[in-house]
Amino acid sequence: MELLKNNKGYTVLIVLLTIVVIGLIAPPLVSGVMNSTLQNKKTEEKVQAQNLIDMGKQYFRNELSQSIHALGDRSNPTQIKSKLESSLLEGRKSERILLSSSPDRLEYEVNYEITNIVESSQIMITYQSIAYINGVKHEEENNEEEFILNYKLGAVPSDPNDYKCLEDNMKNNGTVHLSGKKHCIITGTQAINFDIKITGQAILEVKSPGIRFNNTVFIAGKGSLYIQNDQQKPSSLTLRGKGSVNIGSPTSN
Protein backbone atom coordinates (compact mmCIF):
# COMPACT_ATOMS: atom_id res chain seq x y z
CA MET A 1 0.00 0.00 0.00
CA GLU A 2 2.86 2.30 0.91
CA LEU A 3 4.57 1.48 -2.43
CA LEU A 4 1.40 2.46 -4.36
CA LYS A 5 1.26 5.80 -2.61
CA ASN A 6 4.92 6.49 -3.43
CA ASN A 7 4.31 5.67 -7.10
CA LYS A 8 1.36 8.04 -7.19
CA GLY A 9 3.53 10.75 -5.67
CA TYR A 10 6.22 10.25 -8.30
CA THR A 11 3.59 10.34 -11.06
CA VAL A 12 2.17 13.63 -9.84
CA LEU A 13 5.69 15.08 -9.57
CA ILE A 14 6.59 13.99 -13.12
CA VAL A 15 3.34 15.45 -14.48
CA LEU A 16 4.01 18.76 -12.69
CA LEU A 17 7.62 18.89 -13.98
CA THR A 18 6.40 18.12 -17.50
CA ILE A 19 3.85 20.96 -17.31
CA VAL A 20 6.54 23.36 -16.04
CA VAL A 21 8.97 22.40 -18.84
CA ILE A 22 6.27 22.74 -21.50
CA GLY A 23 5.27 26.09 -19.98
CA LEU A 24 8.85 27.32 -20.28
CA ILE A 25 9.48 26.03 -23.80
CA ALA A 26 6.11 26.64 -25.49
CA PRO A 27 5.90 30.49 -25.34
CA PRO A 28 9.23 31.12 -27.17
CA LEU A 29 8.31 28.49 -29.79
CA VAL A 30 4.84 29.94 -30.35
CA SER A 31 6.28 33.47 -30.43
CA GLY A 32 8.94 32.41 -32.94
CA VAL A 33 6.36 30.79 -35.22
CA MET A 34 4.10 33.85 -35.03
CA ASN A 35 6.98 36.24 -35.72
CA SER A 36 8.12 34.11 -38.66
CA THR A 37 4.60 34.06 -40.10
CA LEU A 38 4.29 37.83 -39.64
CA GLN A 39 7.69 38.42 -41.25
CA ASN A 40 6.79 36.21 -44.23
CA LYS A 41 3.55 38.15 -44.67
CA LYS A 42 5.39 41.48 -44.56
CA THR A 43 7.94 40.24 -47.11
CA GLU A 44 5.18 39.00 -49.40
CA GLU A 45 3.34 42.33 -49.12
CA LYS A 46 6.55 44.22 -49.88
CA VAL A 47 7.09 42.18 -53.05
CA GLN A 48 3.43 42.62 -54.06
CA ALA A 49 3.66 46.37 -53.44
CA GLN A 50 6.82 46.72 -55.56
CA ASN A 51 5.21 44.75 -58.40
CA LEU A 52 2.13 46.97 -58.25
CA ILE A 53 4.27 50.13 -58.27
CA ASP A 54 6.19 48.85 -61.31
CA MET A 55 2.90 47.98 -63.04
CA GLY A 56 1.63 51.50 -62.42
CA LYS A 57 4.79 53.05 -63.86
CA GLN A 58 4.71 50.84 -66.94
CA TYR A 59 1.01 51.50 -67.44
CA PHE A 60 1.62 55.26 -67.33
CA ARG A 61 4.61 55.05 -69.70
CA ASN A 62 2.47 53.24 -72.26
CA GLU A 63 -0.29 55.84 -71.86
CA LEU A 64 2.26 58.64 -72.20
CA SER A 65 3.78 57.10 -75.33
CA GLN A 66 0.37 56.82 -77.00
CA SER A 67 -0.57 60.38 -76.00
CA ILE A 68 2.66 61.83 -77.38
CA HIS A 69 2.23 59.96 -80.67
CA ALA A 70 -1.23 61.50 -80.98
CA LEU A 71 -0.08 65.09 -80.31
CA GLY A 72 0.66 66.14 -83.89
CA ASP A 73 2.06 69.69 -83.82
CA ARG A 74 4.49 70.26 -80.94
CA SER A 75 5.03 73.98 -81.44
CA ASN A 76 2.33 75.23 -79.00
CA PRO A 77 3.12 74.39 -75.34
CA THR A 78 -0.35 75.39 -74.11
CA GLN A 79 -2.03 72.98 -76.52
CA ILE A 80 0.47 70.24 -75.69
CA LYS A 81 -0.22 70.58 -71.97
CA SER A 82 -3.99 70.65 -72.50
CA LYS A 83 -3.98 67.61 -74.82
CA LEU A 84 -1.80 65.58 -72.48
CA GLU A 85 -3.97 66.40 -69.47
CA SER A 86 -7.11 65.29 -71.28
CA SER A 87 -5.63 62.15 -72.85
CA LEU A 88 -3.37 60.76 -70.10
CA LEU A 89 -5.34 58.12 -68.20
CA GLU A 90 -8.37 59.58 -70.03
CA GLY A 91 -8.10 62.72 -67.90
CA ARG A 92 -8.32 60.75 -64.64
CA LYS A 93 -5.93 61.37 -61.77
CA SER A 94 -5.57 59.43 -58.55
CA GLU A 95 -7.98 56.71 -59.68
CA ARG A 96 -7.14 53.25 -58.40
CA ILE A 97 -6.87 50.40 -60.90
CA LEU A 98 -7.92 47.02 -59.47
CA LEU A 99 -6.30 43.71 -60.44
CA SER A 100 -9.27 41.35 -60.56
CA SER A 101 -7.21 38.15 -60.91
CA SER A 102 -5.91 38.17 -57.31
CA PRO A 103 -7.68 36.86 -54.18
CA ASP A 104 -6.37 39.93 -52.31
CA ARG A 105 -7.52 43.42 -53.24
CA LEU A 106 -4.50 44.64 -55.20
CA GLU A 107 -4.67 48.15 -56.66
CA TYR A 108 -2.38 50.85 -57.98
CA GLU A 109 -2.82 54.48 -58.89
CA VAL A 110 -0.66 56.94 -60.79
CA ASN A 111 -0.44 60.62 -59.93
CA TYR A 112 1.17 62.99 -62.40
CA GLU A 113 1.88 66.66 -62.93
CA ILE A 114 2.59 68.47 -66.19
CA THR A 115 4.81 71.56 -66.05
CA ASN A 116 5.78 73.96 -68.83
CA ILE A 117 9.46 74.94 -68.41
CA VAL A 118 9.44 78.10 -70.51
CA GLU A 119 13.15 78.95 -70.21
CA SER A 120 14.21 75.64 -71.75
CA SER A 121 11.18 75.18 -74.06
CA GLN A 122 10.25 71.88 -72.49
CA ILE A 123 7.23 70.12 -71.06
CA MET A 124 8.05 68.08 -67.95
CA ILE A 125 5.73 65.24 -66.91
CA THR A 126 6.40 64.07 -63.35
CA TYR A 127 4.64 60.89 -62.27
CA GLN A 128 4.43 58.61 -59.26
CA SER A 129 2.93 55.15 -58.78
CA ILE A 130 1.33 54.06 -55.48
CA ALA A 131 0.28 50.54 -54.44
CA TYR A 132 -2.69 49.49 -52.29
CA ILE A 133 -3.00 46.01 -50.77
CA ASN A 134 -6.38 45.32 -49.17
CA GLY A 135 -6.87 49.06 -48.84
CA VAL A 136 -3.48 49.73 -47.18
CA LYS A 137 -1.28 52.27 -48.96
CA HIS A 138 2.29 51.26 -49.89
CA GLU A 139 4.47 54.08 -51.19
CA GLU A 140 8.06 53.71 -52.35
CA GLU A 141 10.72 56.27 -51.42
CA ASN A 142 12.17 58.32 -54.29
CA ASN A 143 9.35 56.96 -56.44
CA GLU A 144 8.94 60.00 -58.68
CA GLU A 145 10.09 59.77 -62.29
CA GLU A 146 10.03 62.42 -64.97
CA PHE A 147 9.73 62.62 -68.72
CA ILE A 148 10.96 65.63 -70.71
CA LEU A 149 9.29 66.62 -73.98
CA ASN A 150 10.94 69.29 -76.12
CA TYR A 151 8.23 71.34 -77.85
CA LYS A 152 10.63 73.11 -80.19
CA LEU A 153 10.76 69.96 -82.30
CA GLY A 154 7.71 71.01 -84.28
CA ALA A 155 5.94 68.01 -85.80
CA VAL A 156 6.25 64.47 -84.51
CA PRO A 157 9.40 62.85 -85.97
CA SER A 158 8.73 61.35 -89.36
CA ASP A 159 10.74 58.22 -88.62
CA PRO A 160 8.01 55.56 -88.26
CA ASN A 161 10.04 53.68 -85.63
CA ASP A 162 10.22 56.57 -83.13
CA TYR A 163 10.64 54.46 -79.96
CA LYS A 164 7.77 52.09 -80.70
CA CYS A 165 10.21 49.28 -81.44
CA LEU A 166 11.21 49.28 -77.76
CA GLU A 167 7.58 48.92 -76.70
CA ASP A 168 7.07 46.11 -79.23
CA ASN A 169 9.94 44.14 -77.66
CA MET A 170 9.00 44.69 -74.03
CA LYS A 171 8.54 41.57 -71.91
CA ASN A 172 6.03 41.01 -69.12
CA ASN A 173 8.60 42.00 -66.49
CA GLY A 174 8.98 45.46 -68.07
CA THR A 175 12.41 44.77 -69.63
CA VAL A 176 13.03 45.37 -73.35
CA HIS A 177 14.93 42.51 -75.01
CA LEU A 178 16.37 42.94 -78.51
CA SER A 179 17.76 39.66 -79.83
CA GLY A 180 18.74 37.91 -83.07
CA LYS A 181 19.37 40.42 -85.85
CA LYS A 182 16.82 43.01 -84.80
CA HIS A 183 17.69 46.61 -85.68
CA CYS A 184 15.73 49.03 -83.52
CA ILE A 185 15.86 52.78 -84.29
CA ILE A 186 14.60 55.35 -81.77
CA THR A 187 14.18 59.10 -82.19
CA GLY A 188 12.61 61.97 -80.31
CA THR A 189 13.27 63.27 -76.79
CA GLN A 190 12.71 60.75 -74.03
CA ALA A 191 14.09 59.46 -70.74
CA ILE A 192 14.23 55.66 -71.00
CA ASN A 193 13.09 54.47 -67.56
CA PHE A 194 13.20 50.70 -68.08
CA ASP A 195 15.96 48.07 -68.44
CA ILE A 196 17.17 47.12 -71.93
CA LYS A 197 18.90 43.89 -72.95
CA ILE A 198 20.65 43.62 -76.33
CA THR A 199 21.91 40.16 -77.34
CA GLY A 200 22.82 38.16 -80.45
CA GLN A 201 23.57 40.57 -83.30
CA ALA A 202 20.82 43.01 -82.37
CA ILE A 203 21.36 46.76 -82.75
CA LEU A 204 19.77 49.64 -80.88
CA GLU A 205 20.38 52.86 -82.80
CA VAL A 206 19.68 56.22 -81.14
CA LYS A 207 19.20 58.95 -83.75
CA SER A 208 18.36 61.86 -81.44
CA PRO A 209 20.68 63.53 -78.87
CA GLY A 210 17.74 64.12 -76.50
CA ILE A 211 17.29 60.48 -75.49
CA ARG A 212 18.69 59.41 -72.10
CA PHE A 213 18.99 55.97 -70.47
CA ASN A 214 18.09 56.09 -66.78
CA ASN A 215 18.03 52.32 -66.17
CA THR A 216 20.36 49.38 -66.82
CA VAL A 217 21.49 48.50 -70.35
CA PHE A 218 22.92 44.98 -70.75
CA ILE A 219 24.74 44.14 -74.00
CA ALA A 220 26.07 40.65 -74.79
CA GLY A 221 27.08 38.52 -77.78
CA LYS A 222 27.63 40.87 -80.71
CA GLY A 223 24.91 43.28 -79.62
CA SER A 224 25.52 46.97 -80.23
CA LEU A 225 24.25 50.31 -78.98
CA TYR A 226 24.78 53.34 -81.22
CA ILE A 227 24.42 56.78 -79.62
CA GLN A 228 24.94 60.38 -80.72
CA ASN A 229 27.32 61.58 -77.97
CA ASP A 230 29.14 60.53 -74.79
CA GLN A 231 26.44 62.10 -72.59
CA GLN A 232 24.00 59.45 -73.81
CA LYS A 233 26.02 56.54 -72.43
CA PRO A 234 23.84 54.63 -69.95
CA SER A 235 24.67 55.36 -66.31
CA SER A 236 24.35 51.63 -65.60
CA LEU A 237 25.98 49.62 -68.39
CA THR A 238 27.03 45.95 -68.53
CA LEU A 239 29.03 44.58 -71.48
CA ARG A 240 29.58 40.87 -72.12
CA GLY A 241 31.28 39.05 -75.01
CA LYS A 242 31.68 41.41 -77.99
CA GLY A 243 28.90 43.76 -76.88
CA SER A 244 29.73 47.38 -77.67
CA VAL A 245 28.66 51.01 -77.35
CA ASN A 246 29.48 53.22 -80.34
CA ILE A 247 29.08 56.87 -81.26
CA GLY A 248 27.55 57.46 -84.69
CA SER A 249 25.58 55.01 -86.81
CA PRO A 250 26.16 51.41 -87.95
CA THR A 251 26.99 52.60 -91.47
CA SER A 252 29.63 55.06 -90.29
CA ASN A 253 31.42 52.56 -88.01
Secondary structure, 3 states (H helix, E strand, C coil): CHHHHHHHHHHHHHHHHHHHHHHHHHHHHHHHHHHHHHHHHHHHHHHHHHHHHHHHHHHHHHHHHHHHHCCCCCCCHHHHHHHHHHHHHHHCCCCCEEECCCCCCEEEEEEEEEEEEHHHCEEEEEEEEEEEECCEEECCCCCCEEEEEECCCCCCCCCCCCCHHHHHCECCCCCEEECCCCEEEECCCCEECCCEEECCCCEEEECCCCCEECCEEEECCCCEEEECCHHHCCCEEEECCCCEEEECCCCCC
